[in-house]
Amino acid sequence: MAGLEEKKLPSDIYYYLEACGEPHVRKVLALRNAYKGSKPPLEALCAATEVDPNIILTAVMQTIDRLTNYSAAVRMSSSKESIVDALVTAATDPEGTEDRALFMKATGLLPQPKGAQTIINMTQNSAAPTVAVFAPAPDKTIKRLSERFNALQLPPPAEDYVQPEEDESEA
């Protein structure tokens, strides 16, 4: 968890486990919370609850990923205004031709290249009339299948095989 400290993120694994709703994690946390004062190691809690530690590790990694994505989304969302202001300022600079092109692409003033467009054409062929077919009633179907089954000529039952007795002198 040292890598989290370098990124200035909480390094306590239980911080991330508390943010996880996975049932196995909740089971481990319930047992941990049952202990008053002493907190046994996570491995012992996994063993006591019969939860695979890999499930817990996977849940921690997914939770860290989810929380850092939320954090990045919040930072990006809160920075939009200043980024747009900087883009507009750079685009109005006499030498900011690339900035103007980016601004015009972002606002839709500049058409997108052909490779970036997806065109879907859908046509409905109404030349052939649609015919509705209704399924027969279930009881009629069952009766018809039953009659077909009963009409089958089944082979006669196999004769019982009698194994010859071994001679005690041969054994």
N, C-alpha and C positions, 0 to 999 in steps of 0.2 A: 504494500500500500504506500510505499515511499514515492512512487510516481505521482500519486495524488497530491502529496504535500508539495512537490515541485510545482504543480499546477495551481496551488493554493486552493485545493479542494479538501473537504473533510476526509480524514484518513481512517476514521473509526468504521469498521465494517458494519456495526450495528446501526449506524446512521442510514446506510443504504438498505439494510434489511428492514428497517422500520418503514421505509418508503416503498416496499415491495408488497404486493397483495397475493403473491403465489401461495397456495395452500400449504405446501411443505415448509415454506419460510415461516408462515404464521404459526404452524405447529411447533417449530423450534423456538420461536420467540415466546410463545405461551409458556413453554417449559422454563425458559430463561427467566421470565417475569415471575414465575412461581417461586424461584429462589430469592429469598430476602437476604440482602447483604452480600453474600458471596456469589460471584458470577463464574460458573464453570466454563472451561474452554469450549469453543464452538464445536470442536470435534466430539467432545463428550456429549454435548447436547444432540448432535446428529446421531450418535450411537444409541443414546437413550430413547430417541423418538423414531429410530429405525429409518432415518432419512439419509439418502446418499449425499455425501458432502459435495459431489459434483453438481447436484441439483442446486444446492445453496450457492456454490461458486458461479454457476451460470446465471442464477437470479441476481446476484450482486453485479455481475458484469453488465447484464441487461439494464439494471436499474441505473448504474453509473452512466451508461450510454444514453438512456432516456433523459436523465436529469441534465447531463451536459448539453444534449440537443435542445432541451427547453431553455436552458440558460443562453445558448447561442441565439435561439430564435428571439428571445426577449431583447438581447443586446442589439441584434440586427433591426428589430422593429423600432426600438427606441432611437436608433441612429439614422433612420431613413431621412428625417428632415434635414439634418446637417449634411448628409451625403448628397441629397438633392440640391441643397444650397451650394455645396462645393462644385457639383457638376454644372449647375447653371452658371456659376462664376467662371469656371474654366471654359465653358462653351462660349461665353461672351467675349473671351479674350481673343484679340485679333489673330493670334497664332494657334488657337485651340481648335484646329480643324478636326482632329480625331475626337476631341471632346464633343464637338458639335454633332459629329456623326453618331456617337454613342447616345447623345441626348435625343437626337431625332429618331433613332431606332427604338429607344426606350419609350418614347411618347407616341410612336406609331406614325410619325410624319414621314419616315423613310421606309419604303417598302422592304419586306423581308426577301432574302434571296430565295430562288425557286426550290432549292433543296430543303429549306426550312418549312415549307408549306406542305400540308397534307390535304389532298382533295379526295372526297369520298362521293362517288356518284351512285345513287340507288334508283333503280327503276322497278316498277311493278308491272309485271306482264299480266294484263287482264283479258287476254285473248281466250284463254281456256276457262270455261265455267267451273266454278267450284261446286263439287257434289258432296253433300253431307252424308256420311255413312254412320248409321247408328248400330251399336253393338246389341246383340240379342239380350234378353233378360237373363240374369245369372241362373235362375232355376231351369230354364230351357237348356242352357249350355251344360249345366251339371247333368241333366237327364240324358242329353245326347252323348256326352262323354261316358257316362255310366253304361249306356246301352252298347256303345262301341267296345268298351272294355269287356263286358259280359259276352259279347259275340266272338271274341278272340278264341281261337282253338289253342289252348295251352297244352304243352307237352305233358305226358303222364308223369307223375312223380317218380323220382329216381328210386330204385330198389335199395333197400338197406344193405350196406356192405358188411359182411361178416368176416372178420379177420380170422384166418385159420390159427388154431392154437399151436404154439410152438411145442415141439417135442422136448421133454426135459432131458433126454439123452443127448440132444444136439447142443444144448446150452452149456 
